Amino acid sequence: MPDEPKTLDPAARPAATAGDSPAPDRDRPAGTAPRDTEATTVTQATPTTPATPGASAAPGTPAAPAAPAVPVHRRFLVPVVLGLVLAALNLRPAITSLGALLEEVSEGLHMSGSVAGVLTSVPPLCFAVFGITAPRLARRFGPAAVVCAGMAAIFAGLVLRPLAGGTAAFLAASALALMGIAVSNVLMPVIVKRYFPDRVGTMTGLYSMALALGTSVAAAATVPMTDALGGDWRLGLGVWAVLAALAVLPWLPLLRDRDGGRAGASRTDNGASHTGVGASRTDTGASRTEVGSSRTDTGAPRTEAKAPAQAAAPRVTRSRTAWALGAFFGLQATGAYITMGWMPQIFRDAGVPASTAGVLLAVTMVMGVPLAFVIPRLATRMKTQGPIVVALALCGLGGSTGLFLAPAAGAWVWAVLLGVSNCAFPLALTMIGLRSRTGAGVVRLSAFAQSVGYLISIPGPLLVGVLYQHSGGWGLPIALMGGLMVPQMIVGILAGRDRTVEDEC
């Protein structure tokens, strides 16, 4: 490329950088003002981590958005990390605390057995119905604002639920809390992708670990706390509203940060001429420099700049990977809800004391605390995640086989194996971030995979109850638990292939 004339107006350089292909640095005269101006822009917009499979960033995901937003993101680092942890801690206590006190709640509200059974299937139903609205809400208000509203909804639901005088009011308050959980479930991977694009595995592991911790603590501590508060189930359920209130606070400083700080970075870099283009491209996870460099190298016309916008909104329903990921999410959720809902009863019917059965469930849940931090980090370092899928499924098969053959004799071993198998959940969340190149793609994929997945998981706990009632034992239900590991393994391998939904849409 011939040298650019030194008389080129420096004021025009930023605009050229935003819309036209910049000249290579080696062709510009050293030390000139135009070169210094543009060098600043390129330095801040250049990816610091190559978007290659197996790197620390998500495979196939450009790490470019991280660089221009770094100066702004540091300002939000503490509230985002604290917000992620506190939000994750609140994504399950509304469910597991109710499970621990379901008998007392049923008696207090005069619920029939069928209504109490339906109550156990309300969470995945709400996750599927309300989770699908998360992308639209995130586009309009920003993901941080929606998560903040979700935490407020959890708080309101947990406050109102103990005040309910009847079944209908209790279900409505529970649905309010579950609505907040549903949208936050979908947007957690989006928050990670937006603020930590080069640390997807680490941050997914952090909030997955917090989620597992909140699940296990609520399961183990609700009954003792209820006893300490005088045995009133209303107080035992309502106390978790305090944790939800704390989770609202870190998100308040982020309410105005609808673009994840990137639009501000664009304005800081080059003024108004960059704001429109830079902000829109950064929202989709694309890099101004990367797009510009592509045009420079290939000589393609300027209309090629529309590609990031098209890739930013993939039609995930056309992607086989998206469907495989949705099925994998649903099957692992089915196993998790069956375990949380029925495993203590399986142990109790095998002769294990009730108190020990509760501790065994807590052991199963707490296994997710360390592994939820390790597995996402490991997954982001692998080109395909199929080997992890197979290892987790084999643990599930081993735990189910042990429950079938000798539930009481090896209870602690089976509890650990099933706990390891349940760590397919943080793996699924990590794969959502890895299977899309853009922030908008992650939003759509997360909503699709979780909504489809939770719909798939609804019949599982009910089917276990039906099989147990009609067979008179746990043989068929446990066989179902183990049998689900086979299709989970198959679709997990398909979802873990090294490709993105943009490649298939």
N, C-alpha and C positions, 0 to 999 in steps of 0.2 A: 504494500500500500504506500503510495507516495506521501512524502512529508506534508503535513498541513501547513499552510502559510502562517507565519508568525503574526500577521496583522489580523487574524480572526478575533472577533470581539469576545472578550472573556465572558461578558454577561450572557452570551448565547450558549456557553458551554453547558450549564446545568440542564437547560431545556433539551439540548442534543443528547445528553446522557440519558434523560428520561425516556425520550421517544425514538432516538436514532442510535445507530451503533457507534460506540466510542472508538476512536482510533487507538491502536495498541500503544502502550507506554513507550516502547522502544522507538516509535516513529515521532515522538514529540520532542521538541527541544528541551533539554534539561534546564530546570531552574526558572521556567517562565511561569507567570501567574496562572494562565489557563491550566497548565499541567498540574500545578499545586492544588487548584480548586477541584479538578476532577479526581486527582489522586485521593483526596480526602473522601470523596463519595465512594470510589471504588474500594478503598480500604474498609469502609464501614459496611459495604454491601457484599463483600466477598465472603463466601462460606469459609468457616474455620475448620469444618469437618467435612471431608468428602462424602458425597451421598453414594456410598458403595455398600453392597451387602456385606454383612459381617462386621461393619464398623460399629463404633459405640453409639452412633446415632441410628435411627431406624433404617433398616435396609431399604434402598430404593427411595428414600425420602431426602430431598434436598435440605441441608442444614442451613441454607442461606438466610432464612428469616431470623436466625438467632443473632447474627452479627449486627444488623442495623439497629436491633432493639436493645442491645446490651446496655447502653448507657441509661435507657429508660427503665429497663427491667430490674436493674439493681435497686432502684427506688422501691420496687414492689416485691423484692425477693422475700423479705420476712413475712409480709402478710399473705403472699401466695403459698409459701411452704406451710405456714401455720394454718392457713385456711384449708389446704388440702388434707392435712392430718386431722383437724377437727371435723371437717366434713365427712371424711371416711369413718371416723369413730361413730358418727351418727347414722350411718347408712344401714345398720342392722338392729340396734337395740329396740326399736319400735316393734320389731318382729320377734326377736328371741326373748325379750322380756315378757311378751304376751304368751309365748309358748310355755314359759316356765310357770305362768299363773293361769293357764287356760281353764283348768278345772275350777278354780276359785271364781274366775270371771263368768264362766258359764252358770255356776250356781247363783252368783250375785245378780246377774241380769236375766236369770230364768231362761237361758238358751236351751233349745233342744239339741240333741246330739247331731242332727243333720246340719243345723245352723253352725254349730261349733266346728263341724268338719269343713263346711264351706269357708269358714273364717280362715282356715289354714291355706286355702287356695287364693285368697284375696290378694296377697302381696304380688305374686307373679302376674296376676291379671291386671292390677294397677300399674305395674312396671311396663307391661306391654301397651296398655291403653294410653297412659300419660307420657311414657318415654318417647313415643313417636312425635310428640309436640315439641320436644326439646330443640331440634334444629331450627324450626321457625322462630321460636322464642329467642334463641341465641343470635340469629341474624338480626332480629329487630332490636334487642336490648343489650346484646353482648353476653358471652358465656358467664363471665364473672357475676354480672347482675342477676342472671337466672339462677346460678348456684346460691347466691345470697338469698334470693326469694325462696328457693327450695329449703334452705336451712330454717327460714322463718316459718314456712309451712309445716315443717317437722315440729318446730317448737309449738306452734298453735295447736296442731293435732294432738301432741302429747299432753298439752295442758287441758284441752277440751275432753279428751277421752275419759279420764277418771271422773269427770263431772256428768257424764252421760247417765240418764236415768232409765234408758231402755236400749234394746238391741239396735234399733235403727240409728239412734244418735251415736252409739258407740261405733257402728260401722262407718258412719259419715265422718267422724273424727279420725278414725283409723285411715280412711281413704285420703283425707287431707294430708296426714303425715306421709302416707305412702306416695302421694303425688309429688311431694317435695323430694322424697328419696328417688323416685323414678327419673325426674329430670336431672338430678344430680348424678345419678348412676351413669346416664348417657354422656354428660358433659365433663366428667372427670378425665377421661382420656383426651378430650379436647383441650382442657386447661393445661394438661401436661404438654401436649403438642405445641400449644401456643407459646407458653412461657419457657419451656425447657426442651426445645426441639433436638438438642444434642445430648439430652440426658433422659430419653424416654424410658429406658429400662430402669434406671435408678429411681426416678420419681414415681413411676408406676409401682415399683416395688415398695416404695415408702408408703404410699396411700393404701396399697393392698395389704400391707402389714398392719397399718392402723385399722383398716376395715376388719381384718381377722381378729385383731385385739378387741375391738368394740363388740364383735359378735360373741366371742368367748366370754368376755367379762360380763356382758348382759345376761348370758345364759347361766353363768355360775353365780352371779352376785344378786340377782333379782330376788330370789326367795329369801336368802339371809337378810337382805335389806328390808324386805317386807316384814319379816319377823321382828327385826329391830325397831321398826316403826309401828309396832303394835299389831301386826298381822293384817292390816287393811290393804287389800289388793289395789285399791285406788291410789294410795300413797306409793305403793311399790312400783306401779306403772308411771305415776306422775313425776317421780324423782328424776327420770331420764330427761325431762324437759329442761333441766338445768344445763346439762351438757349441750343440748341443742341451742340454747340461748347463747352459750359461749361460742358456738360455731358460726353464729351470724357476724360477730364483731370483726374478724379479720377481713371479711369480704367488703366491708363498708368503704375502705379507701380505694377499692378497685371498681366501684360502681361507674365511674366516669371513664375507665380504661377500656372502652368498647373494642378498640383495635389492638389490645395487648401492648400498647405503648409504641407500636410501630409507626402509626401515622405521625406521632410526635417526632419520632426519629427522622422521618422523611422531611418534615418541615425544618428540623434543625440542620439537616445536611445541606439542602439546596434551596430552601425557600419555597415560595408558592408554586413555582414551575414544577417541582417534584411532588408536591403533596398529593395531587389526584392520582397520578400514575403509580407513584411509590406506595401509597397507602393501599390502593386496590390490589396491587400485585402482592404486597406483603400479606394481606388478608387471606389470600389463597395459598400462602406458603411459598411463593415464587420469588426469585431474586431478580432485581433490575439488571444487575451485572451479568447474571447467567443468561438471561434472555437476550440482552444486547450482544453478548459475546457470541451467542449462537447465530445471530444475524450477521455478525462481522465475518465469522468463519465460513458460513455457507453462502453468504450473499443473497439470502432469501429476502423477499419483499417485506415491508413493514407490517403487512397484515398477519405475519406469523406471530406477532405479539398477542394475538387473540387466543393462542393456544393455552396459556395459563388459565385464562378465565374459563375456557371450556373444560379443562382438567379439574378446575376447582369445584365443579358441580357434577360429578359423575352420577349416572343413573345406576345405582348399585343393584337394582333389581335385575339388571342384565348381566351381572357378574357372577360366575360360578363360584369364585372365591368368597364373595359376600354371602351367598347361600350356604356354602360349606361352613363359614364362620358362624352364621346364625344357627345352624344345626348343632355345631360343636358347643356353642354357648348354651343352647337349650338343653342338650343332653347332660352337660356338666351341672347345670342348674337343677335339673331333675334329680340327679344323684345327691346334690347338696341338700335339697329340701326334703328328700326321703330320709337322709341321714339325720338332719336336725329334728324332723318330726317323729321319727319312729325308732331310731336306734336305742334310746333309753328303754323303750318298752320291750324291744327284742331282748336286751340284757336282763331286764326284770323278769320276763317270762322264762328265761333260762336259769333263774335262781340267783341272779346277782342282786344284792340289796339296792333299794331305791337310791340311797345316798351315793353309793358307789357308781350306779348307772349315770347319775348326773355328773359325777366327776369324769367318767369316761367320755361323755359328750363334750365336756369342757376340754379334755385332752385332744379330742378330734378337732375341735375348733382352733385350739391354740397352736396346733401344728402349722397352721397357716401364717403365724406371725413371722417366724424366721424364713420359711420357704417362700412366702410372698415377696420377700425382699430379694432373695437369691434368684428365683426362677426368672423374673423379668429381666434382670441384668444378664443372666445366661442366655436368654432367648434373643436379646438384641445382638449378641456376639456370634450367633449362629446364622448361617445362610438360610436354612430351613429349620422349622421348629418341630418337625415330625418326631425326632428321637425323644424329645421331652414329652410329647403327647403319648407316645407308646409307653414310656416309663411310668407315667402317672396312671394310665389305664391298667397296666399290669399290677400296680399297687392296689387299685380298686378291685381287680379280680381276686387278688390274694386275700384282701380283707373280707370280701363277700364269701369266698370259699371257706374262710375260717369261721365266719358267722354261721354258715350252713352246717359245718361238720362239728365244731366244738365251740359254741358261742361263749360259754362261761370259762372254759379251761384256758383259752388264750385271749381273753377279753382285752387286755391291755395292748397286745400286739395288733389285734384287729382294729382297735381304735386308732392306733398310730398309722396303720396302713391306709385306713379310710380317710384320715386327716391329710395324709400326703396326696391321696387321690383328689381330694377337694381343692387342691391348689391348682387345678385346671382353671379355676376362675381368674386368678391374676394372669395366668398365661393367655387366656382369651382376651383379657383387657389389653395386654401388651400387643397381641397380634392385631387388634383393631388399629393401634397406632402404627404398626409396621406395614399393614396392607394398603395404605393410602399415602400418596406423595404430598397431599395438600391438606391444609387445615380444614377447608370446607368438605373435602372428601372424608376426613376423619369424623366430622360431625354427622354426615349422612350415614356412614358405615356404622358408627357407634349406635345411632338410633335404630337403624335397620337390624343389625345383629342382635341387639338387646331386646327389641320388641318381638322379633321372630323367636328368639330364644326363650323369652319368658312365656310366650304363647305355647311353645312346645312343652314347657315344664309344668304347665297347669295340671294336666291329668295325672302326673306321676304320683304324688302323695295320695290322691284319691284312689287311684288304682291299687296301690299297696293296701289301703284299708279295705277295699272290696275283696281283694284276694285273701287277705287274712281272715275276713269275716266268713267267707264262703268255704275256704279250705280248712279252717280251724287250726292253722299253724302258720309258722313263718317260712316254711320251705319254699313255696311259690314266690312270696314277696322278695325273699333274699335272692332267689334265682333271677328274678326280674332285675334286681340291683346289679348283679354280676353280668347279666346279659346285655345291659345297656352299655357296658364298657366297650363292647365290640364295635357297634356303630359309632360310638364316640371316638374310638381310635381311628376309624376310617375317615370320617369327616374332618377330624383334627389334622390328619396328615395332609388332606387336600387343602385345608385352610392355612397350613403352615408352609406351603410352597413359596418359593422366592418370586413373588409377583405382586402387583398392586391392582386394585379394582380399576384404576384408570387405564390399565393395559387391556382390560376386558370390556370396557364400556364404549 
